[in-house]
Amino acid sequence: MADDLSTSTTSSVGPSDTNEGATIDAAKYKEMVSVLNDLISHNHSFYDDYTTVCDCQCQCDCGRGAL
Amino acid sequence: MAQRTVSANSTTYPAGGAAAINSTNVGDLNTKFSSGNTIEADHMNKLRGMLNNAIAHYHNYTDMYSSKTYGNTGHSGDLEESKDSTATTSRPSDATAVAVGEAIQATRFNQYANLSRFMHSHTHSISDRIVS
């Protein structure tokens, strides 16, 4: 069974957690916005399994006579 | 059995308007979250709406389930269908809203931050059809 998971990683990682009483500056919010910006055009590659089938349609009707 | 790598054809974010993941809303938030500005509940809730929209997104892709080769005619054809992936795998709960007048505490900020870190590196699963 193929792995059908695909991870997409944005260049922005998002802010780290803050502690009670710590100052949250604008830059930490902008880190969240930066992740959202990266998501506008992100993509994934999926691993897609499939079978291969030879659907032969040979209809030989050679009239070359008997050997 | 064979395997290929296929990129998603499109991305769907369920919500539009102020929660849409687009450059207009990103630009708006970057303006609001500028040094010296007062952060209002409205700003936080716009960020919340976009984060919740982001974790619910999914992709459309082409699932090939069989590749046919016709022996003596030179023709071949793939059997495939258009399908959607799941939304993000193992996603956290939605971020909660901020009320007007409510202080933004560390726990609320961390809830939002956790969603953005989750989206930094996220996955989807697909139901891979394989039929001969």
N, CA and C atoms of all chains as a GROMACS GRO file, in nm:
protein
  597
    1MET      N    1   0.085  -0.119   0.000
    1MET     CA    2   0.000   0.000   0.000
    1MET      C    3   0.088   0.125   0.000
    2ALA      N    4   0.061   0.212  -0.088
    2ALA     CA    5   0.145   0.331  -0.100
    2ALA      C    6   0.117   0.428   0.014
    3ASP      N    7   0.220   0.506   0.040
    3ASP     CA    8   0.204   0.615   0.135
    3ASP      C    9   0.125   0.724   0.064
    4ASP      N   10   0.008   0.756   0.114
    4ASP     CA   11  -0.073   0.857   0.046
    4ASP      C   12  -0.072   0.990   0.121
    5LEU      N   13   0.028   1.007   0.205
    5LEU     CA   14   0.040   1.132   0.279
    5LEU      C   15   0.147   1.219   0.215
    6SER      N   16   0.126   1.346   0.219
    6SER     CA   17   0.221   1.440   0.162
    6SER      C   18   0.230   1.560   0.254
    7THR      N   19   0.349   1.593   0.294
    7THR     CA   20   0.368   1.706   0.386
    7THR      C   21   0.403   1.831   0.308
    8SER      N   22   0.334   1.938   0.339
    8SER     CA   23   0.369   2.067   0.282
    8SER      C   24   0.426   2.153   0.394
    9THR      N   25   0.541   2.211   0.371
    9THR     CA   26   0.607   2.291   0.474
    9THR      C   27   0.622   2.434   0.424
   10THR      N   28   0.566   2.527   0.499
   10THR     CA   29   0.581   2.668   0.463
   10THR      C   30   0.716   2.717   0.512
   11SER      N   31   0.767   2.820   0.450
   11SER     CA   32   0.896   2.874   0.494
   11SER      C   33   0.884   2.940   0.631
   12SER      N   34   0.768   2.996   0.660
   12SER     CA   35   0.745   3.056   0.792
   12SER      C   36   0.701   2.947   0.889
   13VAL      N   37   0.754   2.950   1.007
   13VAL     CA   38   0.726   2.840   1.101
   13VAL      C   39   0.616   2.873   1.202
   14GLY      N   40   0.581   3.000   1.216
   14GLY     CA   41   0.484   3.040   1.318
   14GLY      C   42   0.555   3.073   1.448
   15PRO      N   43   0.490   3.150   1.533
   15PRO     CA   44   0.556   3.196   1.656
   15PRO      C   45   0.562   3.086   1.761
   16SER      N   46   0.660   3.099   1.848
   16SER     CA   47   0.666   3.009   1.964
   16SER      C   48   0.563   3.054   2.067
   17ASP      N   49   0.532   2.966   2.158
   17ASP     CA   50   0.438   3.002   2.264
   17ASP      C   51   0.496   3.112   2.351
   18THR      N   52   0.407   3.186   2.414
   18THR     CA   53   0.450   3.292   2.505
   18THR      C   54   0.413   3.252   2.648
   19ASN      N   55   0.473   3.317   2.743
   19ASN     CA   56   0.446   3.288   2.884
   19ASN      C   57   0.358   3.396   2.944
   20GLU      N   58   0.286   3.359   3.046
   20GLU     CA   59   0.201   3.456   3.115
   20GLU      C   60   0.287   3.571   3.165
   21GLY      N   61   0.244   3.692   3.139
   21GLY     CA   62   0.318   3.810   3.183
   21GLY      C   63   0.419   3.861   3.082
   22ALA      N   64   0.447   3.783   2.978
   22ALA     CA   65   0.544   3.826   2.878
   22ALA      C   66   0.480   3.923   2.780
   23THR      N   67   0.561   4.009   2.723
   23THR     CA   68   0.512   4.103   2.623
   23THR      C   69   0.502   4.034   2.487
   24ILE      N   70   0.387   4.051   2.423
   24ILE     CA   71   0.371   3.998   2.287
   24ILE      C   72   0.381   4.115   2.192
   25ASP      N   73   0.483   4.115   2.110
   25ASP     CA   74   0.497   4.228   2.019
   25ASP      C   75   0.437   4.196   1.882
   26ALA      N   76   0.432   4.298   1.798
   26ALA     CA   77   0.366   4.283   1.668
   26ALA      C   78   0.432   4.175   1.584
   27ALA      N   79   0.562   4.159   1.600
   27ALA     CA   80   0.634   4.061   1.517
   27ALA      C   81   0.582   3.920   1.537
   28LYS      N   82   0.538   3.889   1.658
   28LYS     CA   83   0.490   3.753   1.683
   28LYS      C   84   0.358   3.728   1.609
   29TYR      N   85   0.274   3.831   1.600
   29TYR     CA   86   0.150   3.817   1.523
   29TYR      C   87   0.182   3.807   1.373
   30LYS      N   88   0.281   3.884   1.333
   30LYS     CA   89   0.316   3.881   1.190
   30LYS      C   90   0.371   3.745   1.148
   31GLU      N   91   0.429   3.673   1.242
   31GLU     CA   92   0.476   3.538   1.209
   31GLU      C   93   0.358   3.448   1.172
   32MET      N   94   0.247   3.465   1.241
   32MET     CA   95   0.126   3.387   1.206
   32MET      C   96   0.075   3.428   1.069
   33VAL      N   97   0.075   3.557   1.044
   33VAL     CA   98   0.027   3.607   0.915
   33VAL      C   99   0.117   3.559   0.802
   34SER      N  100   0.245   3.548   0.833
   34SER     CA  101   0.340   3.502   0.731
   34SER      C  102   0.312   3.358   0.691
   35VAL      N  103   0.275   3.275   0.787
   35VAL     CA  104   0.237   3.136   0.755
   35VAL      C  105   0.115   3.136   0.663
   36LEU      N  106   0.017   3.220   0.697
   36LEU     CA  107  -0.104   3.228   0.614
   36LEU      C  108  -0.068   3.274   0.472
   37ASN      N  109   0.024   3.368   0.463
   37ASN     CA  110   0.066   3.415   0.331
   37ASN      C  111   0.129   3.302   0.249
   38ASP      N  112   0.210   3.221   0.315
   38ASP     CA  113   0.273   3.109   0.244
   38ASP      C  114   0.171   3.006   0.197
   39LEU      N  115   0.059   2.998   0.268
   39LEU     CA  116  -0.042   2.898   0.234
   39LEU      C  117  -0.122   2.934   0.108
   40ILE      N  118  -0.114   3.058   0.067
   40ILE     CA  119  -0.194   3.101  -0.049
   40ILE      C  120  -0.164   3.014  -0.171
   41SER      N  121  -0.036   2.984  -0.188
   41SER     CA  122   0.002   2.912  -0.311
   41SER      C  123   0.072   2.780  -0.283
   42HIS      N  124   0.046   2.719  -0.169
   42HIS     CA  125   0.118   2.594  -0.139
   42HIS      C  126   0.057   2.477  -0.214
   43ASN      N  127   0.132   2.368  -0.221
   43ASN     CA  128   0.084   2.249  -0.291
   43ASN      C  129   0.139   2.124  -0.223
   44HIS      N  130   0.089   2.011  -0.265
   44HIS     CA  131   0.135   1.882  -0.213
   44HIS      C  132   0.159   1.788  -0.331
   45SER      N  133   0.242   1.690  -0.306
   45SER     CA  134   0.258   1.580  -0.402
   45SER      C  135   0.208   1.453  -0.336
   46PHE      N  136   0.116   1.386  -0.404
   46PHE     CA  137   0.060   1.262  -0.350
   46PHE      C  138   0.121   1.143  -0.424
   47TYR      N  139   0.134   1.034  -0.352
   47TYR     CA  140   0.180   0.910  -0.412
   47TYR      C  141   0.057   0.831  -0.457
   48ASP      N  142   0.046   0.812  -0.585
   48ASP     CA  143  -0.075   0.757  -0.646
   48ASP      C  144  -0.046   0.619  -0.704
   49ASP      N  145  -0.100   0.517  -0.643
   49ASP     CA  146  -0.084   0.382  -0.695
   49ASP      C  147  -0.185   0.356  -0.808
   50TYR      N  148  -0.144   0.278  -0.904
   50TYR     CA  149  -0.236   0.239  -1.010
   50TYR      C  150  -0.188   0.108  -1.070
   51THR      N  151  -0.278   0.043  -1.138
   51THR     CA  152  -0.241  -0.081  -1.204
   51THR      C  153  -0.215  -0.056  -1.351
   52THR      N  154  -0.143  -0.147  -1.412
   52THR     CA  155  -0.121  -0.138  -1.556
   52THR      C  156  -0.186  -0.260  -1.620
   53VAL      N  157  -0.259  -0.235  -1.725
   53VAL     CA  158  -0.332  -0.341  -1.791
   53VAL      C  159  -0.301  -0.340  -1.940
   54CYS      N  160  -0.262  -0.454  -1.991
   54CYS     CA  161  -0.245  -0.465  -2.135
   54CYS      C  162  -0.376  -0.515  -2.193
   55ASP      N  163  -0.445  -0.427  -2.260
   55ASP     CA  164  -0.575  -0.462  -2.317
   55ASP      C  165  -0.553  -0.498  -2.464
   56CYS      N  166  -0.500  -0.617  -2.486
   56CYS     CA  167  -0.466  -0.658  -2.623
   56CYS      C  168  -0.590  -0.679  -2.708
   57GLN      N  169  -0.585  -0.627  -2.826
   57GLN     CA  170  -0.698  -0.642  -2.918
   57GLN      C  171  -0.652  -0.704  -3.050
   58CYS      N  172  -0.567  -0.803  -3.037
   58CYS     CA  173  -0.515  -0.867  -3.157
   58CYS      C  174  -0.623  -0.953  -3.223
   59GLN      N  175  -0.642  -0.932  -3.348
   59GLN     CA  176  -0.742  -1.011  -3.421
   59GLN      C  177  -0.679  -1.060  -3.552
   60CYS      N  178  -0.580  -1.144  -3.536
   60CYS     CA  179  -0.510  -1.193  -3.655
   60CYS      C  180  -0.599  -1.288  -3.734
   61ASP      N  181  -0.607  -1.262  -3.857
   61ASP     CA  182  -0.689  -1.348  -3.944
   61ASP      C  183  -0.613  -1.364  -4.076
   62CYS      N  184  -0.496  -1.424  -4.062
   62CYS     CA  185  -0.406  -1.431  -4.176
   62CYS      C  186  -0.448  -1.544  -4.271
   63GLY      N  187  -0.469  -1.512  -4.395
   63GLY     CA  188  -0.507  -1.614  -4.492
   63GLY      C  189  -0.391  -1.647  -4.585
   64ARG      N  190  -0.290  -1.707  -4.529
   64ARG     CA  191  -0.171  -1.734  -4.609
   64ARG      C  192  -0.169  -1.881  -4.658
   65GLY      N  193  -0.274  -1.948  -4.633
   65GLY     CA  194  -0.279  -2.085  -4.683
   65GLY      C  195  -0.211  -2.183  -4.590
   66ALA      N  196  -0.223  -2.307  -4.624
   66ALA     CA  197  -0.166  -2.412  -4.540
   66ALA      C  198  -0.021  -2.437  -4.578
   67LEU      N  199   0.056  -2.470  -4.480
   67LEU     CA  200   0.196  -2.503  -4.504
   67LEU      C  201   0.206  -2.643  -4.561
   68MET      N  202   0.149  -0.350  -1.027
   68MET     CA  203   0.122  -0.223  -0.959
   68MET      C  204   0.231  -0.122  -0.992
   69ALA      N  205   0.188  -0.006  -1.019
   69ALA     CA  206   0.284   0.103  -1.045
   69ALA      C  207   0.248   0.222  -0.957
   70GLN      N  208   0.336   0.315  -0.953
   70GLN     CA  209   0.312   0.432  -0.868
   70GLN      C  210   0.367   0.557  -0.936
   71ARG      N  211   0.299   0.666  -0.914
   71ARG     CA  212   0.348   0.794  -0.966
   71ARG      C  213   0.331   0.900  -0.858
   72THR      N  214   0.393   1.011  -0.880
   72THR     CA  215   0.375   1.126  -0.792
   72THR      C  216   0.289   1.227  -0.864
   73VAL      N  217   0.185   1.273  -0.798
   73VAL     CA  218   0.094   1.367  -0.863
   73VAL      C  219   0.075   1.489  -0.772
   74SER      N  220   0.083   1.606  -0.830
   74SER     CA  221   0.060   1.728  -0.755
   74SER      C  222  -0.088   1.761  -0.752
   75ALA      N  223  -0.130   1.830  -0.650
   75ALA     CA  224  -0.269   1.872  -0.640
   75ALA      C  225  -0.302   1.970  -0.753
   76ASN      N  226  -0.426   1.961  -0.802
   76ASN     CA  227  -0.470   2.052  -0.908
   76ASN      C  228  -0.517   2.186  -0.854
   77SER      N  229  -0.574   2.181  -0.734
   77SER     CA  230  -0.629   2.305  -0.679
   77SER      C  231  -0.641   2.293  -0.527
   78THR      N  232  -0.662   2.406  -0.465
   78THR     CA  233  -0.679   2.414  -0.320
   78THR      C  234  -0.812   2.482  -0.290
   79THR      N  235  -0.887   2.424  -0.196
   79THR     CA  236  -1.014   2.486  -0.157
   79THR      C  237  -1.012   2.522  -0.009
   80TYR      N  238  -1.032   2.649   0.018
   80TYR     CA  239  -1.053   2.696   0.155
   80TYR      C  240  -1.203   2.717   0.170
   81PRO      N  241  -1.266   2.649   0.265
   81PRO     CA  242  -1.413   2.651   0.272
   81PRO      C  243  -1.473   2.790   0.290
   82ALA      N  244  -1.408   2.874   0.368
   82ALA     CA  245  -1.466   3.005   0.398
   82ALA      C  246  -1.410   3.113   0.307
   83GLY      N  247  -1.492   3.210   0.276
   83GLY     CA  248  -1.448   3.324   0.196
   83GLY      C  249  -1.454   3.451   0.278
   84GLY      N  250  -1.467   3.562   0.212
   84GLY     CA  251  -1.479   3.691   0.279
   84GLY      C  252  -1.358   3.723   0.365
   85ALA      N  253  -1.383   3.764   0.489
   85ALA     CA  254  -1.275   3.806   0.577
   85ALA      C  255  -1.186   3.689   0.619
   86ALA      N  256  -1.236   3.565   0.602
   86ALA     CA  257  -1.157   3.447   0.641
   86ALA      C  258  -1.080   3.388   0.524
   87ALA      N  259  -1.100   3.442   0.406
   87ALA     CA  260  -1.034   3.386   0.288
   87ALA      C  261  -0.882   3.396   0.301
   88ILE      N  262  -0.814   3.294   0.251
   88ILE     CA  263  -0.667   3.294   0.254
   88ILE      C  264  -0.621   3.358   0.123
   89ASN      N  265  -0.607   3.487   0.126
   89ASN     CA  266  -0.562   3.558   0.006
   89ASN      C  267  -0.475   3.678   0.044
   90SER      N  268  -0.414   3.737  -0.056
   90SER     CA  269  -0.318   3.844  -0.030
   90SER      C  270  -0.386   3.969   0.028
   91THR      N  271  -0.513   3.989  -0.006
   91THR     CA  272  -0.584   4.106   0.048
   91THR      C  273  -0.597   4.097   0.199
   92ASN      N  274  -0.642   3.981   0.245
   92ASN     CA  275  -0.660   3.964   0.390
   92ASN      C  276  -0.526   3.957   0.463
   93VAL      N  277  -0.426   3.896   0.400
   93VAL     CA  278  -0.293   3.892   0.461
   93VAL      C  279  -0.238   4.034   0.475
   94GLY      N  280  -0.253   4.113   0.372
   94GLY     CA  281  -0.205   4.251   0.377
   94GLY      C  282  -0.276   4.332   0.484
   95ASP      N  283  -0.406   4.308   0.496
   95ASP     CA  284  -0.485   4.378   0.597
   95ASP      C  285  -0.436   4.345   0.737
   96LEU      N  286  -0.412   4.217   0.761
   96LEU     CA  287  -0.365   4.178   0.894
   96LEU      C  288  -0.225   4.231   0.923
   97ASN      N  289  -0.140   4.232   0.822
   97ASN     CA  290  -0.005   4.285   0.843
   97ASN      C  291  -0.010   4.433   0.880
   98THR      N  292  -0.108   4.503   0.825
   98THR     CA  293  -0.124   4.645   0.862
   98THR      C  294  -0.175   4.658   1.004
   99LYS      N  295  -0.272   4.575   1.039
   99LYS     CA  296  -0.331   4.582   1.174
   99LYS      C  297  -0.229   4.545   1.282
  100PHE      N  298  -0.148   4.443   1.252
  100PHE     CA  299  -0.050   4.399   1.352
  100PHE      C  300   0.083   4.471   1.331
  101SER      N  301   0.077   4.602   1.329
  101SER     CA  302   0.198   4.682   1.315
  101SER      C  303   0.235   4.740   1.451
  102SER      N  304   0.362   4.759   1.469
  102SER     CA  305   0.412   4.812   1.596
  102SER      C  306   0.345   4.947   1.627
  103GLY      N  307   0.295   4.961   1.748
  103GLY     CA  308   0.230   5.085   1.790
  103GLY      C  309   0.079   5.083   1.776
  104ASN      N  310   0.027   4.988   1.699
  104ASN     CA  311  -0.119   4.979   1.684
  104ASN      C  312  -0.182   4.906   1.803
  105THR      N  313  -0.303   4.943   1.835
  105THR     CA  314  -0.379   4.870   1.936
  105THR      C  315  -0.444   4.750   1.870
  106ILE      N  316  -0.425   4.633   1.927
  106ILE     CA  317  -0.487   4.512   1.872
  106ILE      C  318  -0.629   4.502   1.927
  107GLU      N  319  -0.724   4.503   1.837
  107GLU     CA  320  -0.865   4.496   1.876
  107GLU      C  321  -0.917   4.353   1.858
  108ALA      N  322  -1.029   4.329   1.924
  108ALA     CA  323  -1.091   4.196   1.914
  108ALA      C  324  -1.119   4.161   1.768
  109ASP      N  325  -1.158   4.262   1.692
  109ASP     CA  326  -1.188   4.241   1.552
  109ASP      C  327  -1.067   4.189   1.474
  110HIS      N  328  -0.950   4.238   1.510
  110HIS     CA  329  -0.828   4.194   1.442
  110HIS      C  330  -0.798   4.048   1.478
  111MET      N  331  -0.810   4.019   1.607
  111MET     CA  332  -0.784   3.882   1.652
  111MET      C  333  -0.882   3.785   1.586
  112ASN      N  334  -1.006   3.827   1.575
  112ASN     CA  335  -1.106   3.736   1.520
  112ASN      C  336  -1.091   3.717   1.369
  113LYS      N  337  -1.035   3.817   1.304
  113LYS     CA  338  -1.004   3.797   1.162
  113LYS      C  339  -0.891   3.695   1.148
  114LEU      N  340  -0.790   3.709   1.233
  114LEU     CA  341  -0.680   3.611   1.234
  114LEU      C  342  -0.735   3.472   1.267
  115ARG      N  343  -0.822   3.467   1.363
  115ARG     CA  344  -0.884   3.339   1.403
  115ARG      C  345  -0.960   3.276   1.286
  116GLY      N  346  -1.038   3.357   1.215
  116GLY     CA  347  -1.117   3.305   1.103
  116GLY      C  348  -1.028   3.248   0.995
  117MET      N  349  -0.917   3.314   0.968
  117MET     CA  350  -0.826   3.266   0.864
  117MET      C  351  -0.754   3.139   0.908
  118LEU      N  352  -0.714   3.133   1.034
  118LEU     CA  353  -0.648   3.011   1.083
  118LEU      C  354  -0.744   2.892   1.080
  119ASN      N  355  -0.866   2.914   1.124
  119ASN     CA  356  -0.965   2.804   1.123
  119ASN      C  357  -0.997   2.761   0.980
  120ASN      N  358  -0.998   2.856   0.891
  120ASN     CA  359  -1.021   2.825   0.749
  120ASN      C  360  -0.904   2.745   0.692
  121ALA      N  361  -0.784   2.783   0.735
  121ALA     CA  362  -0.664   2.715   0.683
  121ALA      C  363  -0.662   2.568   0.723
  122ILE      N  364  -0.694   2.537   0.847
  122ILE     CA  365  -0.685   2.397   0.890
  122ILE      C  366  -0.794   2.311   0.827
  123ALA      N  367  -0.896   2.375   0.770
  123ALA     CA  368  -1.006   2.300   0.708
  123ALA      C  369  -0.989   2.284   0.557
  124HIS      N  370  -0.881   2.333   0.501
  124HIS     CA  371  -0.869   2.330   0.356
  124HIS      C  372  -0.839   2.189   0.304
  125TYR      N  373  -0.863   2.171   0.176
  125TYR     CA  374  -0.834   2.043   0.112
  125TYR      C  375  -0.791   2.070  -0.033
  126HIS      N  376  -0.750   1.963  -0.098
  126HIS     CA  377  -0.699   1.975  -0.235
  126HIS      C  378  -0.772   1.881  -0.329
  127ASN      N  379  -0.777   1.921  -0.454
  127ASN     CA  380  -0.829   1.834  -0.558
  127ASN      C  381  -0.711   1.778  -0.637
  128TYR      N  382  -0.718   1.652  -0.674
  128TYR     CA  383  -0.610   1.592  -0.750
  128TYR      C  384  -0.668   1.488  -0.844
  129THR      N  385  -0.588   1.442  -0.935
  129THR     CA  386  -0.631   1.340  -1.031
  129THR      C  387  -0.578   1.205  -0.986
  130ASP      N  388  -0.668   1.116  -0.953
  130ASP     CA  389  -0.632   0.982  -0.906
  130ASP      C  390  -0.635   0.885  -1.024
  131MET      N  391  -0.517   0.841  -1.065
  131MET     CA  392  -0.513   0.739  -1.170
  131MET      C  393  -0.528   0.603  -1.105
  132TYR      N  394  -0.621   0.522  -1.156
  132TYR     CA  395  -0.637   0.390  -1.096
  132TYR      C  396  -0.599   0.277  -1.190
  133SER      N  397  -0.582   0.307  -1.315
  133SER     CA  398  -0.532   0.204  -1.406
  133SER      C  399  -0.475   0.270  -1.529
  134SER      N  400  -0.372   0.210  -1.582
  134SER     CA  401  -0.314   0.258  -1.707
  134SER      C  402  -0.326   0.145  -1.808
  135LYS      N  403  -0.390   0.174  -1.918
  135LYS     CA  404  -0.414   0.071  -2.019
  135LYS      C  405  -0.319   0.088  -2.137
  136THR      N  406  -0.271  -0.022  -2.186
  136THR     CA  407  -0.191  -0.021  -2.307
  136THR      C  408  -0.252  -0.120  -2.404
  137TYR      N  409  -0.283  -0.074  -2.520
  137TYR     CA  410  -0.346  -0.161  -2.619
  137TYR      C  411  -0.239  -0.224  -2.706
  138GLY      N  412  -0.242  -0.353  -2.710
  138GLY     CA  413  -0.131  -0.430  -2.764
  138GLY      C  414  -0.092  -0.400  -2.907
  139ASN      N  415  -0.183  -0.394  -2.998
  139ASN     CA  416  -0.140  -0.389  -3.137
  139ASN      C  417  -0.185  -0.265  -3.212
  140THR      N  418  -0.241  -0.170  -3.140
  140THR     CA  419  -0.291  -0.053  -3.210
  140THR      C  420  -0.208   0.072  -3.183
  141GLY      N  421  -0.122   0.066  -3.084
  141GLY     CA  422  -0.042   0.182  -3.052
  141GLY      C  423  -0.115   0.282  -2.964
  142HIS      N  424  -0.238   0.250  -2.927
  142HIS     CA  425  -0.314   0.342  -2.842
  142HIS      C  426  -0.297   0.304  -2.695
  143SER      N  427  -0.311   0.400  -2.612
  143SER     CA  428  -0.312   0.374  -2.468
  143SER      C  429  -0.406   0.473  -2.403
  144GLY      N  430  -0.450   0.439  -2.286
  144GLY     CA  431  -0.541   0.528  -2.216
  144GLY      C  432  -0.533   0.507  -2.067
  145ASP      N  433  -0.542   0.614  -1.991
  145ASP     CA  434  -0.540   0.603  -1.846
  145ASP      C  435  -0.681   0.613  -1.794
  146LEU      N  436  -0.709   0.536  -1.690
  146LEU     CA  437  -0.837   0.547  -1.622
  146LEU      C  438  -0.813   0.627  -1.495
  147GLU      N  439  -0.877   0.738  -1.486
  147GLU     CA  440  -0.853   0.827  -1.372
  147GLU      C  441  -0.979   0.903  -1.337
  148GLU      N  442  -0.977   0.961  -1.218
  148GLU     CA  443  -1.093   1.038  -1.174
  148GLU      C  444  -1.046   1.156  -1.090
  149SER      N  445  -1.130   1.258  -1.087
  149SER     CA  446  -1.101   1.376  -1.007
  149SER      C  447  -1.149   1.353  -0.865
  150LYS      N  448  -1.061   1.373  -0.768
  150LYS     CA  449  -1.097   1.346  -0.629
  150LYS      C  450  -1.044   1.456  -0.538
  151ASP      N  451  -1.103   1.462  -0.419
  151ASP     CA  452  -1.056   1.556  -0.317
  151ASP      C  453  -0.981   1.482  -0.208
  152SER      N  454  -0.879   1.546  -0.156
  152SER     CA  455  -0.809   1.491  -0.039
  152SER      C  456  -0.896   1.517   0.083
  153THR      N  457  -0.854   1.465   0.195
  153THR     CA  458  -0.918   1.503   0.321
  153THR      C  459  -0.869   1.643   0.358
  154ALA      N  460  -0.931   1.700   0.458
  154ALA     CA  461  -0.877   1.823   0.516
  154ALA      C  462  -0.747   1.787   0.587
  155THR      N  463  -0.683   1.881   0.649
  155THR     CA  464  -0.553   1.854   0.711
  155THR      C  465  -0.566   1.741   0.813
  156THR      N  466  -0.465   1.656   0.816
  156THR     CA  467  -0.465   1.537   0.901
  156THR      C  468  -0.434   1.574   1.046
  157SER      N  469  -0.513   1.518   1.137
  157SER     CA  470  -0.490   1.535   1.282
  157SER      C  471  -0.484   1.682   1.322
  158ARG      N  472  -0.578   1.758   1.269
  158ARG     CA  473  -0.571   1.901   1.296
  158ARG      C  474  -0.623   1.933   1.437
  159PRO      N  475  -0.571   2.042   1.493
  159PRO     CA  476  -0.616   2.084   1.627
  159PRO      C  477  -0.760   2.137   1.621
  160SER      N  478  -0.816   2.161   1.735
  160SER     CA  479  -0.949   2.223   1.741
  160SER      C  480  -0.941   2.366   1.690
  161ASP      N  481  -1.056   2.417   1.645
  161ASP     CA  482  -1.062   2.555   1.600
  161ASP      C  483  -1.020   2.651   1.711
  162ALA      N  484  -0.961   2.762   1.671
  162ALA     CA  485  -0.931   2.869   1.766
  162ALA      C  486  -1.061   2.935   1.811
  163THR      N  487  -1.064   2.981   1.933
  163THR     CA  488  -1.185   3.043   1.987
  163THR      C  489  -1.178   3.195   1.971
  164ALA      N  490  -1.296   3.255   1.974
  164ALA     CA  491  -1.308   3.398   1.946
  164ALA      C  492  -1.268   3.482   2.068
  165VAL      N  493  -1.233   3.605   2.038
  165VAL     CA  494  -1.200   3.703   2.141
  165VAL      C  495  -1.316   3.802   2.149
  166ALA      N  496  -1.364   3.829   2.271
  166ALA     CA  497  -1.474   3.923   2.289
  166ALA      C  498  -1.420   4.065   2.304
  167VAL      N  499  -1.501   4.161   2.266
  167VAL     CA  500  -1.462   4.301   2.283
  167VAL      C  501  -1.441   4.329   2.432
  168GLY      N  502  -1.330   4.387   2.466
  168GLY     CA  503  -1.301   4.418   2.606
  168GLY      C  504  -1.226   4.308   2.678
  169GLU      N  505  -1.213   4.194   2.614
  169GLU     CA  506  -1.145   4.081   2.676
  169GLU      C  507  -0.993   4.097   2.663
  170ALA      N  508  -0.922   4.071   2.770
  170ALA     CA  509  -0.776   4.074   2.762
  170ALA      C  510  -0.728   3.949   2.689
  171ILE      N  511  -0.629   3.968   2.602
  171ILE     CA  512  -0.571   3.854   2.530
  171ILE      C  513  -0.463   3.793   2.620
  172GLN      N  514  -0.495   3.678   2.672
  172GLN     CA  515  -0.401   3.613   2.764
  172GLN      C  516  -0.308   3.520   2.687
  173ALA      N  517  -0.204   3.476   2.756
  173ALA     CA  518  -0.105   3.388   2.693
  173ALA      C  519  -0.170   3.262   2.638
  174THR      N  520  -0.266   3.207   2.710
  174THR     CA  521  -0.328   3.082   2.664
  174THR      C  522  -0.399   3.103   2.530
  175ARG      N  523  -0.463   3.219   2.513
  175ARG     CA  524  -0.532   3.246   2.386
  175ARG      C  525  -0.431   3.267   2.274
  176PHE      N  526  -0.327   3.344   2.301
  176PHE     CA  527  -0.224   3.365   2.200
  176PHE      C  528  -0.162   3.232   2.160
  177ASN      N  529  -0.135   3.148   2.259
  177ASN     CA  530  -0.070   3.020   2.230
  177ASN      C  531  -0.160   2.927   2.148
  178GLN      N  532  -0.290   2.940   2.170
  178GLN     CA  533  -0.384   2.861   2.090
  178GLN      C  534  -0.372   2.899   1.942
  179TYR      N  535  -0.367   3.026   1.915
  179TYR     CA  536  -0.354   3.073   1.777
  179TYR      C  537  -0.217   3.035   1.720
  180ALA      N  538  -0.114   3.053   1.804
  180ALA     CA  539   0.022   3.022   1.759
  180ALA      C  540   0.034   2.873   1.725
  181ASN      N  541  -0.032   2.790   1.804
  181ASN     CA  542  -0.026   2.645   1.779
  181ASN      C  543  -0.087   2.612   1.643
  182LEU      N  544  -0.196   2.678   1.607
  182LEU     CA  545  -0.258   2.653   1.476
  182LEU      C  546  -0.164   2.695   1.363
  183SER      N  547  -0.096   2.806   1.381
  183SER     CA  548  -0.007   2.849   1.272
  183SER      C  549   0.113   2.756   1.260
  184ARG      N  550   0.163   2.705   1.372
  184ARG     CA  551   0.275   2.609   1.365
  184ARG      C  552   0.228   2.478   1.302
  185PHE      N  553   0.104   2.440   1.333
  185PHE     CA  554   0.048   2.319   1.271
  185PHE      C  555   0.042   2.335   1.120
  186MET      N  556  -0.001   2.452   1.075
  186MET     CA  557  -0.014   2.474   0.931
  186MET      C  558   0.122   2.485   0.862
  187HIS      N  559   0.222   2.524   0.937
  187HIS     CA  560   0.358   2.531   0.880
  187HIS      C  561   0.396   2.396   0.819
  188SER      N  562   0.360   2.289   0.885
  188SER     CA  563   0.395   2.157   0.835
  188SER      C  564   0.272   2.067   0.850
  189HIS      N  565   0.196   2.055   0.743
  189HIS     CA  566   0.071   1.980   0.752
  189HIS      C  567   0.061   1.877   0.641
  190THR      N  568  -0.027   1.781   0.659
  190THR     CA  569  -0.047   1.675   0.561
  190THR      C  570  -0.196   1.658   0.531
  191HIS      N  571  -0.221   1.588   0.424
  191HIS     CA  572  -0.357   1.543   0.388
  191HIS      C  573  -0.347   1.395   0.353
  192SER      N  574  -0.456   1.326   0.363
  192SER     CA  575  -0.455   1.188   0.313
  192SER      C  576  -0.551   1.178   0.195
  193ILE      N  577  -0.530   1.078   0.115
  193ILE     CA  578  -0.618   1.053   0.001
  193ILE      C  579  -0.668   0.910   0.007
  194SER      N  580  -0.780   0.885  -0.055
  194SER     CA  581  -0.832   0.750  -0.069
  194SER      C  582  -0.791   0.703  -0.209
  195ASP      N  583  -0.683   0.631  -0.213
  195ASP     CA  584  -0.619   0.598  -0.340
  195ASP      C  585  -0.691   0.481  -0.408
  196ARG      N  586  -0.754   0.508  -0.520
  196ARG     CA  587  -0.824   0.402  -0.593
  196ARG      C  588  -0.727   0.323  -0.681
  197ILE      N  589  -0.736   0.194  -0.671
  197ILE     CA  590  -0.650   0.106  -0.752
  197ILE      C  591  -0.737  -0.004  -0.809
  198VAL      N  592  -0.767   0.003  -0.936
  198VAL     CA  593  -0.856  -0.095  -0.999
  198VAL      C  594  -0.793  -0.142  -1.129
  199SER      N  595  -0.799  -0.269  -1.150
  199SER     CA  596  -0.745  -0.321  -1.276
  199SER      C  597  -0.852  -0.315  -1.383
   0.00000   0.00000   0.00000
